């Protein structure tokens, strides 16, 4: 299995492909300040094979390169961030900006 992740801007999602097969995707909503990741999905045939992690890493690396704040509305991306604190400078959860 050789997974490649690309930004499909027309569909507003990162796609993980195994050849011509879409193994998974991470949807996004992007503007000039931030990017929101509302949903990630991996095909059942590819679960447990690192496809979701590859999508999360590619999406967050892209946000970092663009200088955007990444908002992890997707439970998968949020959980992935909990295991990868090296992305704390780039991403946050939707409720983490609440102030008193």
N, C-alpha and C positions, 0 to 999 in steps of 0.2 A: 504494500500500500504506500503510495506516494501522494500525500495531501499537499495541495497548494492553496493558499488563501489569497484572495484578491478582493479589491473594493469594486463592487458593482454599483457605481454611482447612479445609474439609471433606476435601479431597484432600491437604492438607499439601504444597502446591506453589504456586509462582508460575506463572501461565499468560500466555503472550504470544498474543494473539488478533488475527486479521485478520478483523474482522467476527465471524461465528459460528465461524470455523475456528480451532482451536488450532494455532498455528504452532510452538509450542515450550513447554517447561516446565522448571522447576528445582524438584526435590523438596527438602523440608527436614524436619528433626526439631528441634523447638524446645521448650525448657523455660524456666524463669525466669532462667537465667544465660547460656545459649548457644543458638546455632542451628547445626546441622550441615547442609551442602549436599552430599549424597552423589552426586547425579546431575542432569545437565542434558541435555536432548535437544531438538534442533531438527528439524522436518520437513525432509526433503531439498529440497522445493520452496522453502524459505525460507533455506537455507544461504547464507552469504556476504552476507546482507542486513541484518546488525546485530541480528538477533533474539536471539542468544545474549548479546550485549553488553547489550541492553536488559533481559534477564532478570537477568544478574549485577548490573547497577547497581541495579535495583529491589530485589532481594533484599538486597544489602548496605546500601542506604539504609534499608531497613526494619529491619535489625539495628541499625544506628547509631541510628535514632530510638527503638528500644525499649531501648537501652543494653545490648545483648547482644553477647557475643563471637561472631563468626562463624568457623566452622571450615570451611575449604575442602577437603573430602575429594574433591570432584569435580575431575578433571583440568582441565576447561574453566574452572571458576571459579578454580582455582589459577593457571592460565596467564593469565587475565584480570587477576588481582591483580598478577602480575608486571609487567604493562603499565600498571597504575594504582596507583602507590605512595600516592596520596592516601587510599587505604583501609587503609593499614597500621595505623592506630590501631584499626580495627574488626575486622580479619580476620587469621587465621593458618592455617597448614597443620596437619594433625593431629599431625605429628611435631615441631613447633616448640616444644613445651612441655617437651621432654626436658632435664633438668638433670643436671649431674655431681654 
